[in-house]
């Protein structure tokens, strides 16, 4: 099963039981402030393939666990804005017996376009800007690169309570790295988040 099909199946598996379990839950608020946190899995798309990064390494690990914190405001049932911090994990490689790695993170500001599906379930797309930072370790020690880029993603949100929702989401963080590393890589993240509304 490819990544897109696996993601779609995961979202359906998340939304359906929540919708059934919640039953006639109170209608979630259509505006107001909220905060959130989540865990996910990041994949650095080009890390193990680009020779300037880790392509050709005897051992290469392009995946890691991620976490994020966010705060946002929903203007109505269709539009929201968010800002937050995302730790994108660490990607490692062993070349000629020597270990190197890159740790990445990003600050972001995004707008969400929301499509209500049912009483407690909605889908959304997101688009915005990031300020990413990549730091090297091992044989890449002291290398650092900061840069801006456009980020985008999509997901499904299910309200299990008037004040609490759960999300399943995919997001792309493009061109992490840069001149200090000789190349960049897109980082794709699939995550699950909890959202609390005030």
TAFEN-V842381 format. One record per residue. N is the residue number from 1. RES is the residue in one letter. BURIAL is I if it has 9 or more other ideal C-beta (glycine too) atoms within 8 Angstrom, else O. D_CENTER is the distance of its C-alpha to the mean C-alpha in Angstrom with 1 decimal. Layout:
N,RES,BURIAL,D_CENTER ; N,RES,BURIAL,D_CENTER
This chain:
1,X,O,20.7 ; 2,X,O,18.3 ; 3,X,O,14.5 ; 4,X,O,14.7 ; 5,X,O,17.5 ; 6,X,I,15.8 ; 7,X,I,12.8 ; 8,X,O,15.4 ; 9,X,I,17.5 ; 10,X,I,14.9 ; 11,X,I,14.4 ; 12,X,O,18.2 ; 13,X,O,18.8 ; 14,X,I,16.7 ; 15,X,I,18.2 ; 16,X,O,21.8 ; 17,X,O,22.9 ; 18,X,I,21.4 ; 19,X,I,23.3 ; 20,X,O,26.4 ; 21,X,O,26.4 ; 22,X,I,26.0 ; 23,X,O,28.9 ; 24,X,O,30.4 ; 25,X,I,28.0 ; 26,X,O,28.6 ; 27,X,O,27.0 ; 28,X,I,23.9 ; 29,X,O,24.5 ; 30,X,O,23.8 ; 31,X,O,23.4 ; 32,X,O,22.7 ; 33,X,O,20.5 ; 34,X,I,17.7 ; 35,X,I,15.5 ; 36,X,I,12.7 ; 37,X,I,11.0 ; 38,X,I,8.9 ; 39,X,O,8.7 ; 40,X,I,7.0 ; 41,X,I,8.1 ; 42,X,I,7.5 ; 43,X,I,10.3 ; 44,X,I,12.0 ; 45,X,I,13.7 ; 46,X,I,16.9 ; 47,X,I,17.3 ; 48,X,I,20.0 ; 49,X,O,21.6 ; 50,X,I,22.3 ; 51,X,O,25.5 ; 52,X,O,24.6 ; 53,X,I,21.6 ; 54,X,I,22.5 ; 55,X,I,24.1 ; 56,X,O,27.3 ; 57,X,I,26.4 ; 58,X,O,28.3 ; 59,X,O,25.2 ; 60,X,I,21.6 ; 61,X,O,18.4 ; 62,X,I,15.2 ; 63,X,I,12.9 ; 64,X,I,12.0 ; 65,X,O,10.6 ; 66,X,I,7.9 ; 67,X,I,8.3 ; 68,X,I,7.9 ; 69,X,I,10.6 ; 70,X,I,11.2 ; 71,X,I,14.4 ; 72,X,I,15.5 ; 73,X,I,18.6 ; 74,X,I,19.4 ; 75,X,O,22.5 ; 76,X,O,23.5 ; 77,X,O,22.4 ; 78,X,O,20.9 ; 79,X,I,19.2 ; 80,X,I,17.0 ; 81,X,I,15.5 ; 82,X,I,13.0 ; 83,X,I,12.6 ; 84,X,I,10.8 ; 85,X,I,10.1 ; 86,X,I,7.2 ; 87,X,O,9.1 ; 88,X,I,7.9 ; 89,X,I,11.1 ; 90,X,I,14.3 ; 91,X,I,15.7 ; 92,X,I,19.4 ; 93,X,I,22.5 ; 94,X,I,26.3 ; 95,X,I,28.7 ; 96,X,O,32.4 ; 97,X,O,31.9 ; 98,X,O,29.9 ; 99,X,O,26.3 ; 100,X,I,23.8 ; 101,X,I,20.1 ; 102,X,I,17.5 ; 103,X,I,15.1 ; 104,X,I,12.3 ; 105,X,I,10.6 ; 106,X,I,9.9 ; 107,X,I,11.4 ; 108,X,I,10.5 ; 109,X,O,12.6 ; 110,X,I,11.9 ; 111,X,I,14.3 ; 112,X,I,13.9 ; 113,X,I,16.5 ; 114,X,I,17.3 ; 115,X,O,19.6 ; 116,X,O,21.5 ; 117,X,O,22.3 ; 118,X,O,24.5 ; 119,X,O,25.6 ; 120,X,I,22.5 ; 121,X,I,19.9 ; 122,X,I,18.1 ; 123,X,I,15.7 ; 124,X,I,13.8 ; 125,X,I,12.5 ; 126,X,I,10.9 ; 127,X,I,12.1 ; 128,X,I,12.6 ; 129,X,I,13.0 ; 130,X,I,11.6 ; 131,X,I,13.9 ; 132,X,I,12.8 ; 133,X,I,15.0 ; 134,X,I,15.9 ; 135,X,I,18.7 ; 136,X,I,21.0 ; 137,X,I,22.9 ; 138,X,I,25.9 ; 139,X,O,27.5 ; 140,X,I,25.0 ; 141,X,O,25.8 ; 142,X,O,25.9 ; 143,X,I,23.9 ; 144,X,I,21.4 ; 145,X,I,19.8 ; 146,X,O,18.2 ; 147,X,O,17.4 ; 148,X,O,16.1 ; 149,X,I,14.3 ; 150,X,O,13.1 ; 151,X,I,9.5 ; 152,X,I,9.3 ; 153,X,I,7.9 ; 154,X,I,9.7 ; 155,X,I,10.3 ; 156,X,I,13.2 ; 157,X,I,14.4 ; 158,X,I,17.6 ; 159,X,I,19.8 ; 160,X,I,21.7 ; 161,X,O,23.6 ; 162,X,I,24.5 ; 163,X,O,22.4 ; 164,X,I,19.6 ; 165,X,I,16.9 ; 166,X,I,14.4 ; 167,X,I,11.3 ; 168,X,I,9.9 ; 169,X,I,7.0 ; 170,X,I,5.9 ; 171,X,I,4.5 ; 172,X,I,6.7 ; 173,X,I,7.6 ; 174,X,I,11.4 ; 175,X,I,14.3 ; 176,X,I,13.3 ; 177,X,I,16.8 ; 178,X,I,20.0 ; 179,X,O,23.7 ; 180,X,I,23.9 ; 181,X,I,22.5 ; 182,X,O,24.2 ; 183,X,I,21.2 ; 184,X,I,17.5 ; 185,X,I,14.8 ; 186,X,I,11.8 ; 187,X,I,8.7 ; 188,X,I,6.9 ; 189,X,I,4.2 ; 190,X,I,5.8 ; 191,X,I,6.0 ; 192,X,I,9.0 ; 193,X,I,9.8 ; 194,X,I,13.3 ; 195,X,I,14.5 ; 196,X,I,18.0 ; 197,X,I,20.2 ; 198,X,O,23.2
